[in-house]
Structures are given as structure tokens and as C-alpha cells.
Amino acid sequence: MKILGIGNAIVDVICKVDDQYLKNNQLTKSTMKLVDENEFKKLLSTLNIKETVSGGSVANSIVGLSQLGNDVGFIGKVNADDFGQKYEEGLTKEKVQYFYNKKKETSPTGTCLVLITPDAERTMVVFLGIAGKISEKDIDEKAVKRSEITFLEGYLWDKGKPKSAFDKAMLVSNKKAMSLSDQFCVERHKDNFLDLVKNKLDIIFANEQEIRSLIDAKNFEDIIEFGKQLGKLLIVTRGEKGSVAIKNQEVVECQIKPNLKIIDLTGAGDLFAAGFLHGFINNISTKGCLEKGTEMSSKVIQKIGARLD
């Protein structure tokens, strides 16, 4: 197996809202907020659902990699409820091997409200449910050892038990890649994330805000300098400014595609990571990896949701 993803198994519930809706519900645009079941149900009752998809950041990347013809798998915890069944079916349909045996749990399957405003930004409200209770017992060691790269998400650090799952996977992985996931996530776990980036990971994906927050960079030159000193492969996405990959003294840049009709930025980073990792495991040049990532993210932002058809 080429790549195994480990992350929060979350059903994405995609809805269109206006800016006022965010203000009325004390939500900060373009961020991710964790809520309890009551708050989640309250918000859900006020929304019109556009579609539901088997989501979660790393799961989106893994599906993208599968669509590009790679042999991939995913570990994420769901309940044996309706959403859990839909989740597994959604991955299986995309030819992703799902290394988790679901059973009846006290908490429901994790769900994420993806609120899309007219400017195409997405604001996420997440009820982790059982996804947030993934533990080391849920990690299939054989699957981890069989894969060339284990791809993890920073979101896994948000609760106690998931960290033990993360640590176990790190211990037995061949090569370790991670997405920093979210600026708030970085701020919550800054010291731990810095240790991971400097000492434990081989490949790091971040957007400019996340990496800036992690290293307290004053400008982009600070980020380039940090990347050069790091000795790992650091990939930074910069929105309209494109993307950059840094390893040792090599700094490779890639521009965004022009004239895109942006509808929804959900999954842009996830699909960028899919494209880049596809290039990486198929021995394409760093520039080629960035271009494949850019191509994938360009496609997904011109449609609703984090999946390419």
C-alpha cells in the first residue's frame, strides 16, 4: 500500500449560509469550531442541507489519491449508526481500504457542518462524536507497517485518546507526513507541533497562516529560512500567491492557475496534499508535485464540497 491516512472520520454536512448567519451564531469565518452534541443539533435544525459526504481532512486527501489510481487506506473511528454506515460506503465506493471494524458505540458518528458563505470561504462546526475517541487500540499496526507513508492530521491532537493513536502510528510508520490542519489547532498545541515538525515528521503540509503561527514568523522570509534549517520537506500553500516546497537549500515555487471560478474552498488544502503526495510516491520532481497539488486543488474549489467526481 502506498499511503495510509489516519484521521477523524467525519461526515461532512454541506450548507450555504450568509455572513449574517455566522455573526448571529458567534462563528468566526474560515475557522473550525468544536461543539458539543446539543449545540450541534441546535445549529443543524436551522440549516438547509445541500449534501453529505464521507469527510475529514485526511480522508479527503486519501480519496483524492485513490482517484489518481494509488493504492491507499484509511483508519478513522465511526459508530455502527446510519452516518457510520454511509461513511464506510462512501470510502469503499472510492476504492479506499477502510481499516476499522465499526461497532455500536455510545457516541454517534462525527459530523461537520461546512458553512459556505457567498465569498466561497468555508467555516466548519464540528461535533467529533466517536471520531474524537479513536485510541491506540483502533490502529491497525499491520496496515501502518505495510504502507510507504502514513499521513496524519493535526486535528488528531485535539483530545486525549486520539494522541495515543497518533503516537502508536508514529512509532511503527515507515515515513511520516502530517497536515497542521488549522491555525487554532496549531495555537492550542504549539510546543507539541513544533517538536513533531522539527524531530519526528518527514513531510509537513501547512498553509501560510498555520506555519506563521507555529514559528511566530514576522514575514515569509522567516518561513523560508525555517524551512531551509529544518532538513525536512515543508510544503506551504499561500492562497493566491501559490505554493512553495522547501527542503534543505532547495526552494521550489508554483503559481496558482489563472481565471478560476471559485465556488467553495472546502477541501482545497486536502486535495492539494493528495496531488503533491501522488507526485511524491510516484517519484515526480518537487515542481511536478506542486503542480499536481495545484491542479487538484484548482479543480475542487470550482465545485461544492471536498470531492472530485
N, C-alpha and C positions, 0 to 999 in steps of 0.2 A: 504494500500500500504506500502511496506517495505521501499523503498528508492526512493526519488525524486532527480534527478540531475538537476542542473541549471548551464548553461554554454554557451559558444559561439557555435552556430550551424554552423559548418564549413564543407564544402565539401572537403575532402582530395583528392588531385590530386597527385598520387604517380609516381615518376620518378627516374630512375637510372642515376647518373652522376659520373664523376671522380673528384679527388681533384682539378685539374686544373680549372674545371668549377667554383668551389667555389671561387678560387683565382681571376679568371677573372671577377667575378661579386661582388667582395668585400664582400663575405659572410663568416662568422665565423662558422666553423664546430661545430655541436651539439648544436647550439643555435636557437632561434626563433627571426626572424626579422619582424617587422610590416612595410608594404609598402603601398603606395597609388595605385590607380587603374592603372595609367599609367605605373609605374614601374612593377606592377604585370603582365600586358598584355605583356610588353616587354620581361620579363623572360619566360612567358608561350610560347611565339612564338618561343623560342629557344630549347624547350624540347620535348621529346617523352613521351607521357603519357602511363603509364603501366596500371593503373586502377583508378577509382574514387569510393570513399566510403563516407557515411554519417559519418563525424567525429566530431572533437572537443574532448578535453581531457576527460571531464566528461561524454560526450555522449558515448565514447568508454567504459568507466567503466560501465555505465548503461547497455549497450548491453551485456557486459560480465556477469553482474549479471542476466540479463534476460535469457541468455543461460544456466545459472546454475539453472534455474527454479524459480527465485524470481519475485515477483510482483513489477514492477518498472515503473517509468515515467520520463519524461524529459521536461524541458522548455528551449527553445532557439529560437531566432528570425531569420526567413528567409523571403525572398521575394517570392511572388507568381510567380516566374520565373521557368525556366526549372530546374536549380540546386535546387531550393527550393522544387519543386515537387519531385525530386529524393531524396532529403534529407528526407522528410516526409515518402516516400515509404520505404526507407531504414530502418528507425526506426520501422515502422509498421510491416514490414516483420520479424523483430526480436522480435515481441511481446512486444515492448516498447510503453506505453501510451504516446502520444505526446500532451502536454497541451499548444498548441499555435495555434491560428487561423491565418493563413498567409493571407496577402493581398498585393495588388500592392504597392510597395514602390519605392522611387527614387533611393535608393542604391540597387545593386544586392546582392544576397545571398553570404555570406562569403565563401572564398576559401583559402585553404592552400596548397602550393606546398611542398610536402615531398620529399626532395632530398636525395637519399640514395647513399652513397659512397661505394667503394668496401670493406671497413673495417666494414660495416654494421651500421655505425653511420648515424643518420638522422639529417638533417639541414632543418629547416622549414622557409618558407617565407609566411607570412600571410597577405592577404587583407581581413580585417574584414567585409567590406561591411555593410550590415544591421545588422549582428550579433553584431557588436560593438555599436549598438544603442538600445539595449534592455534597457527598463526602468521599473520603478515600476509598470506601467500600464500593463506590459506584464506578471507580476507574478500572477499566479492563487492561491489566498490565500487558497481556499478550498483544493486544491491539496497539498499545503505545510502542512497544518494542518493535513491532512489525512495520511501523511507519517511518519513513525517512525524516519527516518533520512533524513535530507536534505544534499545533497553532492554538494559543490560549488567548483569552480576553481579560483585560484589566478588571472588568466588571466582576470576575470571579472572586476578587478580593473583598467584596463588599460585606460579607458576613463571615462568621467563624468557621463553620464546617467546610464551605467551599475552599477556603485557604488550604485545608488539609488535602483536599482533592488535587488542588493546584500543585502543592509540594510533592505529592506522590508522583504525579505525572512528570514533573520536572526531573525527579530523581532517575526515572527509567527511560527518559526520552533520548533519542539519537541527536537530533538538532532541535533547538527550541526557538520558536517565533512567538511574538506577542504583540497585540494591539493595545495601546494605552487607553483606548475606549472613550474617554470623556474627561473634560477638564476638571469637573467636580470630583471625579473618581481619582484623578491624579493628585488633587489637593488634599483629599482625605488620606491618601496613602503615600505621600511624597517620599518619605525616607525609605520605605519598603520598595517602592517602584524604582528609586534611584539605585538601590542595591541590586535589584533584578537587572536593570539596564546595564549597569557597569560590570557586574560579576557573573551573571547566570544565563542571560539570553544570548542567542546568536544573531537574531534578526528582530528589529524593533520597528513597528509602524506607529506613527503619530501624526496628528495634524499640527499646524504651527502653534496654535494656542496651547495644546497639551504639552508639547516639548518645551515651549517657552516657560510655562508654569512650573514644569518639573525642575528645570535648571536655573530658574529665575533669570532668564536671558533678557538683556535690555534691547537687543536688536537681533536680526537674523544672522549677522556675522558671528555672534556668540554661539549660536546653534551650530553653524558650520565648524567653528573651532572645537566645540564639544564633540561633534561627530568625528572629526579627524583624530582627536586624542583617544576616542573610545575604543577603536580597534574592532568594533562590531559593524554589522550592516544596519545603518539607520536610514529609514525612509520617511521623509516628511512631506505631507501633502499641504498645499498652500492656497487652495481655492483657485481664484482667478490667476494667481501667479504660477500655477503649475505644480510641479513636484520636484523633489531632489533626493538623490540617494548618496550617502556618504559612507565610505569605508577607507580607513587609514587616510592617505593623502588624496584619494580619488573622490572627486565631487562631480556627479553627473546630474544634469538638469533636463527637465522635459516640460514643454509648454502644454497648455490645455488646448483642446480642439476648439476652433472658432465657430461662431454662429450656431450655438446650441440653443434649442428651445427648452429651457429648463422648466420642468413641471414640478419635480419633487426631489429634494436632495437626500431622501431616505436611502440608505444603502450605498451612497457614493463611496465612502471610505471602505466599506466591506467589499465592494466589487473591485475597487482599486487594488486592495490586498490580494484578492483572488487572481486578478490579471498578473500582478507582479510575481506572486508565488508560482503561478503557472510557468512564467518565463524562467524563474529561478530553478525549478526542479527539472526543466527541460533544457538546461544549460544555454539559455539565451543570454546575450550580453546585458549588462546593467541598464544600458539605454533602452534596449529592446524590452526589458522587464517593465521599466517605467512607461514605455509606450503602450504595452499591453494593458497595464493598470489603468492608464488614461482612457484607452479605448473602451474598456469595460465600464468604468465609472461614467463616461460620457453617454453611453447607451442607457444606463439605468436612471440617470437624472432626467431623461426625456420621457419618462413614464411614471405612473403611480406605483409606489411600492419598491421593495428592495430586491426584486427578482427580474431576471431577463426571461422572456418567454421562450 
